[in-house]
Each structure stands twice: as C-alpha cells, then as structure tokens.
Amino acid sequence: MNSFNFNIKFIALFVLASGGIYLLMDNKPTPEKSVTEISLPVIPYIVAKSTEISIPIFSRGKVAPAQTRHITSEVPGLVTFVSENLIKGGLVQQDELLIQLDQQPFILDITQKQSSLDQAKLQFYETKAKARVAKRGAGKNASDYALYIPHLRYANSQVEAASAALEYANKQLEKTSIKAPITGKVIMAKIHPGEYLQTTQELAKIYGIETVEVRLPLNDHQLSLLGLQYSKKKSETLNALPRVLIKNFQDNDIIWHGTITRTEGERDDNQLLYVIATVNNSDAKNLATKPLLPGSFIEAIITGNIETELHILPRESLQAEDKLWTISKEDRLSRQPVDVIYRGKDQVYVTSGINLGARIVTGSFSNLVEGLLVEPKYLGKHKKLTIPAIVEAL
C-alpha cells in the first residue's frame, strides 16, 4: 500500500514537472538577432595627372637698391646754395643742382691761368720770330742752339702746359656745381649753406628708385633646376633669364615681376650661392603696384627650365623613403616608390613611379598597411594635381 502511494506521488510529481518544463519552453523569449557591420577606413585620394611646367623655386631675401651714389665734393669751397630736396627722404632728379660752392676763387684762378697762357704764347711767337732770323743768317754747319730749335721746343711746351692748366681750372669751376648723378631718393644728407667743404668729404647718399635688387640664396640642386651655373664671363646667366615673382611679407596681395640677372662669385658659409633678382619698378607689369622699396623682406618664387611629364602632388602625400600609398581597383592599399625631383613649399614634384589615372592617397596616416581594404573618397576640385596659381602668374 505504501509502495503504491509512493508511485502515485512520484508519477504526479513527474507529470507536474514535465508540464512546467513544457510551459517554460513554449513561452521562452525569442533571441534578438544583430548583424555585425565591418567599418572600412575612409581614405581621401587624388587622381594622378602629368603636366609640363617650370618648377617654382622658393627663396627669401632683402631688397637693396641697384644703384647707390655717394655725393662728395672734388674741390674745397664755401657752400652758397643747398637744394631744398637734399634732405633725408627727398626725391631728386638726375642733373638737378644739389650744392653750389662759391665760384669766385675759381674764376680768379681761371683768369690767372689765362694770363699765363697768353704770356706763354707771346714768348712762343717771339722765339719763333728769332728762329726765322737765325735760320736766314746761319751757315750750313750752324748748331740747333744757333737755330733756336730747343728754344722753340721749350716755348711750345710752355704753351701746352699753360693751356692744360687753364682747362683744369675750368673743370674745377664746373665742379663747384654738384649735381645729382641719378634720379633717386636721398637716404643721407649732412650739408648746410655757409659750411666750408673739404675735398672727398661725404655730403649725401642717394639710391636709384627705378631698379632694385634682391640677393636670393640657392643650393646647387635649385640652380640646376633653374638652368643656372657659375661662369667666369661677365654675363653669367645661361639661356633665357629665369623669371621671378616677389611678394612682400607685409602685403601678400601685391606681386612684383623681375628676372634673375646674374649670380655672385662665391658661396656663403652654408655653401649656398646667391643669385641677383632685378626688379624694374617702371616696368609695365609693375606699374599697377606701389614701388618695391629697399630694406623690404620678401619671398621670391623663381621659375626656369620647363620640365615635361611631371606630376605635382601635395607634400603630405609623400611618405617616408619617397614612397606613396595608392589605391588599387579592388580598393586595397599598395605602397610604391617614386622619383622626386624637387620638394617645394606645399607640393612635391615627381618625375616617375606614377601611372596616369592612379589613385594616390593624400594626407598623413600612421596606421595604413599593405593590402588594407579601404573606402576611397575622391577629393575632386579640393585637391587635385594642378599647377600652383603663383606659377601660372609667371
């Protein structure tokens, strides 16, 4: 009996447990399904194109006047007149009278030299007359002295000496009027009426305003790109003169046009060779801008020889060891070496190693690996291989 009751209870408990388990299984929640998405890195790129341009070479320098004249007096004298333009910052014209010295002592000297010349001529004519008389009365064996030949030679030399002295006195009188040798600006003047000048005393300094020069340091590689080399001849430039665009650090909106006219004959302590850029302020291209003043610090962009089949890339696209990241047709990264001819301020110039139409990664990335699958993003007009605007202005 007891065994029967136990079996009944066990069966009942088993049925209840099975029912409970069935109810739990039947009412269990449905698990949510989530799809894991693979995020590809977005890589900007540009399309490789080739062009034919002259590589712009950047340099910096300080403007200096092409012509500087130191005004001195070649004769001593009392200052009777000083031009009102002969002050610091004054503008003077070529052949303008700047300083006038007292002419009276020089006029007196000219009169005395004229008197000496007249006296020498009188003596010459007298000696010449005596020589005629001596010649008629002299015999065949008469000496040169008896014929007055040395007397005539001496009298003639006295006339020539007196004539040269008179000419010199006239030139000294002309030097009492000190005129401007060039048209330019006065940068130093220290003379006033009433002063007595000594010879070789520096009175003023003038620089020409029409033409200015800039010394620009370049290394050997830059010189070769421009087609320049040192020559012992006076004309040191070869081929066509390289053109220069000059920008002032104080006003980047103004651009002056110039040319490289020569190279200097020695290197500086950094083994750089200086080239001289000449800017004509009266040139038609520079008339629309204000004059380029001496003392200005400028940045110059120089162009020379034309390079063909050249690729221009943003500087940040070039990686270490002169290599670039490119994106294949399958959108995978590949690293390839290129030949860089020049590294500019914002661009690099590549001669080979790039296929036309290749997608070149631009920008700096530290986590790129070979074969990485990426999502390319074309930069379009924002960054494409193009000629810099500053070069097109040349």
C-alpha positions in Angstrom: 0.0 0.0 0.0 2.7 2.3 1.0 4.6 1.4 -2.2 1.6 2.1 -4.3 1.1 5.6 -2.8 4.7 6.5 -3.3 4.5 5.5 -7.0 1.3 7.6 -7.4 3.0 10.6 -5.9 6.2 10.2 -8.0 4.2 10.0 -11.2 2.1 13.0 -10.2 5.2 15.0 -9.4 6.9 13.9 -12.7 3.8 15.0 -14.7 3.7 18.4 -13.0 7.4 18.9 -13.5 7.1 17.9 -17.2 4.2 20.3 -17.7 6.1 23.1 -16.0 9.1 22.5 -18.2 6.9 22.4 -21.3 5.2 25.6 -20.4 8.6 27.3 -19.9 10.0 26.0 -23.2 6.8 27.0 -25.0 6.9 30.6 -23.6 10.6 31.2 -23.8 11.6 34.7 -25.4 12.8 34.8 -29.0 16.5 35.9 -29.0 17.2 39.2 -30.9 19.5 38.8 -34.0 22.2 41.5 -34.5 24.2 42.0 -37.7 27.9 42.9 -37.2 29.0 45.6 -39.8 32.6 45.9 -40.9 33.6 49.6 -40.9 36.2 50.4 -43.7 38.5 53.3 -43.2 37.7 56.3 -45.4 40.8 57.3 -47.4 40.9 60.5 -49.4 42.7 60.3 -52.8 43.5 62.3 -55.9 43.9 61.1 -59.5 47.4 61.3 -61.0 47.9 63.6 -64.0 51.0 64.8 -65.7 51.8 68.3 -66.8 54.6 70.4 -68.3 55.7 73.3 -66.2 58.7 75.0 -64.8 59.3 74.0 -61.2 58.8 77.0 -58.8 61.8 77.6 -56.5 61.1 79.4 -53.3 63.7 81.7 -51.6 63.8 84.7 -49.3 65.9 87.8 -49.3 66.2 91.5 -48.6 65.7 94.3 -51.2 68.6 96.6 -51.9 68.9 99.5 -54.4 70.6 98.6 -57.7 72.3 102.0 -57.7 73.7 103.9 -54.8 75.7 107.1 -55.2 77.7 108.9 -52.5 77.8 112.6 -53.1 81.2 114.2 -52.4 83.0 117.4 -53.3 86.0 117.2 -55.5 87.0 120.8 -54.7 87.1 122.8 -51.5 84.9 125.8 -51.1 82.3 127.7 -49.2 78.7 126.4 -49.6 76.4 129.1 -51.0 73.4 127.0 -52.0 71.8 123.7 -51.0 68.7 122.3 -52.8 65.6 122.0 -50.7 65.2 118.4 -52.0 68.6 117.5 -50.4 67.1 116.2 -47.2 66.5 112.6 -45.9 63.6 111.2 -47.9 63.8 113.9 -50.6 63.4 113.0 -54.3 66.0 114.4 -56.6 66.1 114.3 -60.4 69.2 113.4 -62.5 71.4 116.5 -63.2 69.5 118.5 -60.6 71.7 121.1 -58.8 72.1 120.0 -55.3 75.0 122.1 -53.9 76.7 125.2 -55.2 80.1 126.4 -53.9 81.4 129.9 -54.1 82.9 130.3 -57.6 84.9 133.5 -57.1 88.2 131.9 -56.1 87.9 129.6 -59.2 87.1 132.4 -61.5 90.1 134.2 -60.3 92.3 131.2 -60.8 90.9 130.8 -64.4 91.8 134.5 -65.1 95.4 133.9 -63.8 95.7 130.7 -65.9 94.5 132.6 -69.0 97.1 135.3 -68.3 99.8 132.6 -68.0 98.7 131.1 -71.3 98.8 134.4 -73.1 102.3 135.1 -71.8 103.5 131.6 -72.9 102.0 132.2 -76.4 103.7 135.6 -76.6 107.1 134.0 -75.7 106.5 131.3 -78.3 105.8 133.9 -81.0 108.9 135.9 -80.1 111.1 132.7 -80.1 109.6 131.7 -83.4 110.5 135.1 -85.0 114.0 134.9 -83.7 114.3 131.4 -85.1 113.4 132.7 -88.6 116.0 135.4 -88.4 118.6 132.9 -87.2 117.8 130.5 -89.9 118.3 133.1 -92.7 121.8 134.1 -91.3 123.1 130.8 -90.2 125.6 128.8 -92.1 125.4 125.2 -93.2 127.2 124.0 -90.0 125.0 126.0 -87.6 124.0 124.1 -84.4 120.5 123.5 -83.2 121.0 126.1 -80.5 122.0 128.7 -83.0 118.8 127.9 -85.0 116.7 128.3 -81.8 115.3 124.8 -82.1 115.4 124.0 -78.3 114.1 127.5 -77.6 111.1 126.8 -79.8 110.5 123.4 -78.2 110.6 124.9 -74.7 108.3 127.8 -75.7 105.8 125.3 -77.3 105.8 123.1 -74.1 105.1 126.3 -72.0 102.1 127.0 -74.2 100.8 123.4 -73.8 101.3 123.5 -70.0 99.5 126.8 -69.7 96.7 125.5 -71.9 96.3 122.4 -69.8 96.3 124.4 -66.6 93.6 126.7 -67.9 91.5 123.6 -68.9 91.9 122.1 -65.5 90.9 125.4 -63.8 87.7 125.5 -65.9 86.9 121.9 -64.9 87.5 122.9 -61.2 85.0 125.7 -61.7 82.4 123.2 -63.1 82.9 121.0 -60.0 81.7 123.8 -57.8 78.2 122.9 -59.0 77.4 119.5 -57.5 74.5 117.8 -59.4 72.5 114.6 -58.8 74.1 111.7 -60.8 70.8 109.7 -60.8 67.2 110.1 -60.1 66.5 108.8 -56.7 65.8 109.1 -53.0 68.0 110.8 -50.5 68.8 108.5 -47.6 71.5 110.7 -46.0 72.3 114.4 -46.2 74.6 116.4 -43.9 75.3 119.8 -45.5 74.1 123.3 -44.9 74.7 126.7 -46.5 77.7 128.6 -45.0 79.8 125.5 -44.4 83.3 125.2 -45.8 83.8 121.9 -47.6 87.0 119.9 -47.9 87.7 117.6 -50.8 86.4 114.0 -50.7 84.0 114.9 -47.8 80.8 112.8 -48.0 77.8 115.1 -48.2 74.9 112.9 -49.1 73.8 109.4 -50.3 71.2 108.7 -52.9 69.7 105.5 -54.2 68.0 104.9 -57.5 64.3 104.3 -57.3 63.8 102.8 -60.8 65.6 99.5 -60.2 66.1 97.4 -57.1 67.8 94.1 -56.5 67.3 91.1 -54.2 70.0 88.6 -53.2 68.5 85.1 -53.1 70.3 82.1 -51.7 70.0 78.8 -53.7 71.6 75.4 -53.4 73.2 73.5 -56.3 70.1 71.4 -57.0 67.9 74.5 -57.2 70.4 76.2 -59.5 70.4 73.2 -61.9 66.6 73.2 -62.0 66.7 76.8 -63.0 69.3 76.2 -65.6 71.9 78.5 -63.9 75.6 77.9 -63.4 78.6 79.9 -62.4 80.5 81.4 -65.3 83.8 83.3 -65.3 82.4 85.5 -68.0 80.8 88.9 -67.2 77.5 87.6 -68.4 76.9 84.8 -66.1 73.4 83.7 -67.0 72.7 81.0 -69.5 69.7 80.5 -71.8 66.7 82.7 -71.0 66.7 84.7 -67.8 64.7 82.9 -65.1 61.6 84.9 -64.1 60.8 85.9 -60.5 57.6 86.7 -58.6 58.2 88.7 -55.4 55.8 89.0 -52.5 56.3 91.3 -49.5 55.7 89.8 -46.1 53.7 92.9 -45.1 51.4 92.7 -48.1 50.9 89.4 -49.8 48.3 90.8 -52.2 51.0 92.8 -54.1 53.3 90.9 -56.6 56.3 92.4 -58.4 57.8 90.8 -61.5 61.5 90.6 -62.1 64.3 88.4 -63.6 67.5 86.7 -62.4 70.2 88.8 -64.0 73.4 87.3 -62.5 75.0 85.0 -59.9 77.6 86.0 -57.3 81.1 84.7 -57.5 81.4 83.0 -54.1 79.5 80.8 -51.7 78.5 81.8 -48.2 79.3 79.9 -45.0 76.4 77.5 -45.7 77.7 76.6 -49.2 74.8 78.4 -50.8 75.3 80.6 -53.9 73.4 83.9 -54.2 71.6 84.9 -57.4 70.6 88.5 -58.0 67.0 89.2 -58.9 66.4 92.6 -60.6 63.0 94.4 -60.4 62.3 97.4 -62.5 59.6 99.5 -60.8 58.9 101.3 -64.0 58.2 98.1 -65.9 54.7 97.8 -67.3 53.9 94.7 -65.2 54.8 96.6 -62.0 53.2 100.0 -62.7 49.9 98.8 -61.1 51.6 98.2 -57.8 53.5 100.5 -55.5 57.3 100.6 -55.8 59.3 97.8 -54.1 61.4 99.7 -51.5 64.9 98.8 -50.4 65.1 97.2 -47.0 61.9 95.1 -47.5 62.0 91.4 -46.6 60.4 89.4 -49.4 59.6 85.9 -50.6 60.6 85.1 -54.2 59.3 82.4 -56.5 61.7 81.6 -59.3 61.0 79.6 -62.5 63.5 78.4 -65.1 63.7 75.3 -67.3 60.5 73.6 -68.4 60.1 70.0 -67.1 58.0 67.5 -69.1 55.9 64.6 -67.8 55.9 66.0 -64.3 53.5 65.0 -61.5 52.6 67.6 -58.8 51.5 66.2 -55.5 50.5 67.7 -52.2 53.5 67.5 -49.9 51.6 65.4 -47.3 51.0 62.6 -49.8 54.7 61.7 -49.9 55.6 59.2 -47.2 59.0 58.1 -45.8 61.7 56.8 -48.2 60.0 58.6 -51.1 57.0 56.3 -51.3 53.3 56.8 -52.0 50.2 55.0 -51.0 48.0 54.1 -54.0 44.5 52.5 -54.1 44.0 49.6 -56.5 40.9 48.8 -58.5 39.9 46.4 -55.7 40.1 49.3 -53.2 43.2 47.9 -51.5 46.2 49.9 -50.5 49.6 49.5 -52.1 52.9 51.3 -51.3 55.2 52.2 -54.2 58.4 54.2 -54.6 58.6 57.3 -56.8 61.4 59.6 -58.1 61.1 63.0 -56.5 62.9 65.8 -58.4 62.1 68.6 -56.0 60.3 69.2 -52.7 58.6 72.6 -52.7 56.9 74.6 -50.0 53.5 72.9 -50.4 54.0 70.4 -53.3 56.4 67.7 -54.3 57.4 67.2 -58.0 57.6 63.6 -59.2 59.2 62.5 -62.5 58.5 58.7 -62.5 56.9 55.9 -60.5 53.3 57.1 -61.0 50.9 55.7 -63.6 48.4 58.1 -65.2 45.0 57.8 -63.6 46.3 56.1 -60.5 44.5 56.9 -57.2 47.0 58.4 -54.8 46.3 58.7 -51.1 46.7 62.2 -49.8 47.1 63.1 -46.2 49.1 61.7 -43.3 48.1 58.4 -41.9 50.0 56.3 -39.3 48.0 53.0 -39.4 48.0 52.1 -43.1 49.2 48.7 -44.1 49.8 46.9 -47.4 46.6 45.3 -48.8 44.2 47.0 -46.4 40.7 47.2 -47.8 39.5 50.9 -47.7 36.7 53.1 -48.8 38.1 55.6 -51.3 37.0 59.2 -51.2 37.7 61.4 -54.2 38.7 64.9 -53.3 37.8 66.3 -56.7 38.4 70.0 -57.0 39.6 70.5 -53.5 43.0 68.8 -54.0 44.0 67.7 -57.5 47.3 67.6 -59.3 47.4 71.1 -60.8 49.8 74.0 -61.4 50.0 76.3 -58.5 48.3 79.7 -59.1 51.5 81.6 -58.3 53.3 79.7 -61.1 50.6 80.5 -63.6 51.1 84.2 -62.9 54.6 83.9 -64.2 
